[in-house]
């Protein structure tokens, strides 16, 4: 590897904001926020909207924020069912 062209690879904590699930992993991503992990060390904190704890593929549960597509909502709105 060439020197001084690769980003620094370090351990970071990812926080799933939808379920408050946290996990420690390696990443080149940086952050100004930090968090103290279970091992007593402080790591950069990266907030994500979805992880294996909240994704329907891994949980088997579908979050129904919106049921139906645009056409279905339009038909329902104007009683065209």
Secondary structure, DSSP 4 states (H G I P E B T S, - for coil): --TTSSPPPEEEEEEETTTTEEEEEEES---S-EEE-TTS-EEEEEEES--TTT-HHHH-----SS-S-HHHHHHHHTT--
